[in-house]
């Protein structure tokens, strides 16, 4: 978000009253802004450059206000004050008008055809009889800079030039010339320079050097002349010193050159609307005529007003309020959007001024209505929908694979999603046209030209960068590639791939093949044709002839493995053989990874409309139990529902973390949907209701929450009770029986739960214990390690593994109870034997 710094005293003077910092902060929030910082020029310089540099700086208080990035009308003091005054109903939004000059002939800007290759568009306007003060002049210059950094995209789209019209004479010519043919005295310089010399001069300028790249490699530079050949500016770099504006300037000629004419119109409208209030005729702008190379003429600024229509019901629904059409029209008018009810139902006609280029959709108007209403005034309500988050299935599968591949001894790599064309084509022995690669239209470097279509080049480049590491190098990556796909709305799709490489003195095809078998074992796919997986010989230019196989799963090809071709290895600057495996893992999900955001039709709607279910049958209502007695009381009464609401205040379900038949039983026991005032119960009820026909397939419950119904008395018994029971109370008897049953059930549940053994979480850990040198007694070292005893620790098998230079490390396994033994505790206990142990590392860690 852009930050606008305004002088606090000038701001309060323009607003017509003084605010405390807290009051102004609240006003900003109400208007949709944020008071970011209260500071001063001296404090800023002191913080950035030190106290010495800040010695002579001003102590005037500055407000730093964060403004939405698309609210260009709030980037200066004038626009900010105007917006706040209209918002507070102290001022009506002004009406901006384009007028013809008193002389009758507008200033003319002629564009030549030479500009087409550099900056083909230009717009212009005149602020006539304007009065500048030092504060207004500073704000005028600062607005240009804010626009340059924001909508102008650092002058690459639009560049603004402002000139003293009394020092120049029209018509003006906008053309492009070779840099050596352009010569003028630039702003704040004492002599003339050619454009070539200026580009060299400004390479050391901290401000202008950031814009040189826009035109420096062009054969011709854009330039604007007046009728006498005086240079007004060389956009987008610098203006001429001859036409610079001062405090005495009365008539300002504003020109905007651009590569985007729409942005240029917006920028010009912002410049003139913000400062036309200082003209002798406030809020009027003198038009200028722009002549294009084809002879077409246009008058600027456009200052276009447009009207949109929408319903008050749309705004009420989206914001969550209930206001009349007239009230909403008043709210929008406070946001400088003059609105009125048309009388056709709840329709509102909204007039959008030229200062509000951010209004492009009905949702933008709705947002302004919400701001004017006040976000804090919107009634807080519980959402009607309730969802339970789950990990994206494809990501869950990826995480599981990553852990087990690391446990298999392979190291994970993470490479860039972009690469060069050479990486995915030439180096792999393929043609770029065969790769279905998505190309970057304007790549910054040769390294990032296309989105990768395979993970293999990234892993081979990783090996090339780590050739000095001990062999073998075993790497893997599970990530996305991008492939062209005409069936997608964006023309491409992501595909999740798994790739592994083995680099050693021998090809190690058996290692890669074994990794494939292990991966299939983890994915629960059997080695068999048809419903399982199998491999068969294939030809691929990336692999060595006769050493490549294609992987088929359930009859569908998912990838390839084999020994890489020597030419491929050489192109990646490797010197040893390498085997590789790459395959698509999305088919193992059983459905596309691009899950559709669909919802089942609620159960009641299925019954009401007799919608067919997935198997084609018509859903019939499920019978409801006759009992409304539960462990929370009678859910047909308000007291019972309140008790259940309190129980669900911090729970999603009655049992555990997933819906079960206990929830279904309780749902069926509630005779009617609960009141929205019972927000937790209402949320739970709506969620269980959404399961529809699937409620019968939920997991069984562990406890009984709904109590059985009391047996019905016979008619004769009822009659006898009516005649004889003069003092008894049916309600008291039933309540006593329900309480007794409730206590009995709770006691049984508690006793059953106490007898059930608690689930103990365990982990299998493989430790690498390294000695100091080759003279360390490894038998004694193992004895020391096994002497470490803890509750919940069980030592397993061990072996000595060569490290190098005759040194061996002890690799020993153990099983621990997670709640009792941690890896930190184990490492601390083992490293205590400092005469034998140099370090302890966790080689593998798996949950049991």
Secondary structure as UniProt FT lines:
FT   STRAND          2..7
FT   HELIX           8..15
FT   HELIX           21..30
FT   TURN            31..32
FT   STRAND          34..40
FT   HELIX           41..49
FT   TURN            51..56
FT   STRAND          61..67
FT   TURN            69..70
FT   HELIX           72..74
FT   HELIX           77..87
FT   TURN            88..89
FT   STRAND          97..99
FT   TURN            102..103
FT   STRAND          107..111
FT   HELIX           113..117
FT   STRAND          121..127
FT   HELIX           134..149
FT   TURN            150..156
FT   STRAND          158..164
FT   HELIX           165..167
FT   STRAND          172..177
FT   HELIX           179..181
FT   STRAND          183..184
FT   TURN            187..188
FT   STRAND          193..194
FT   HELIX           195..201
FT   HELIX           202..204
FT   TURN            206..207
FT   HELIX           208..210
FT   HELIX           212..214
FT   TURN            215..217
FT   STRAND          221..225
FT   TURN            227..228
FT   STRAND          231..234
FT   TURN            235..237
FT   STRAND          238..240
FT   TURN            242..243
FT   TURN            247..248
FT   STRAND          252..258
FT   HELIX           261..275
FT   HELIX           276..278
FT   TURN            282..283
FT   STRAND          284..291
FT   TURN            293..294
FT   STRAND          297..300
FT   STRAND          306..311
FT   HELIX           312..319
FT   HELIX           325..333
FT   TURN            334..336
FT   STRAND          337..341
FT   TURN            345..346
FT   STRAND          347..352
FT   TURN            354..355
FT   TURN            357..358
FT   HELIX           362..373
FT   HELIX           375..377
FT   HELIX           393..407
FT   TURN            408..409
FT   STRAND          411..412
FT   STRAND          418..419
FT   HELIX           421..424
FT   HELIX           426..428
FT   HELIX           432..434
FT   TURN            435..436
FT   TURN            441..442
FT   TURN            446..447
FT   STRAND          450..451
FT   HELIX           456..465
FT   TURN            466..468
FT   STRAND          473..484
FT   TURN            486..487
FT   TURN            489..490
FT   STRAND          492..503
FT   HELIX           509..522
FT   TURN            523..524
FT   STRAND          533..537
FT   TURN            541..542
FT   STRAND          543..553
FT   TURN            554..555
FT   STRAND          556..564
FT   HELIX           566..571
FT   TURN            572..573
FT   STRAND          578..584
FT   HELIX           586..589
FT   HELIX           603..609
FT   TURN            614..615
FT   STRAND          629..630
FT   TURN            631..632
FT   STRAND          633..634
FT   TURN            635..636
FT   HELIX           638..647
FT   HELIX           648..650
FT   TURN            656..657
FT   HELIX           661..669
FT   TURN            676..677
FT   HELIX           679..689
FT   TURN            690..691
FT   HELIX           692..697
FT   HELIX           715..724
FT   HELIX           730..755
FT   STRAND          762..771
FT   TURN            774..775
FT   HELIX           778..786
FT   TURN            791..792
FT   STRAND          793..804
FT   TURN            805..806
FT   STRAND          807..817
FT   TURN            818..820
FT   HELIX           823..830
FT   TURN            831..832
FT   TURN            834..836
FT   STRAND          837..847
//
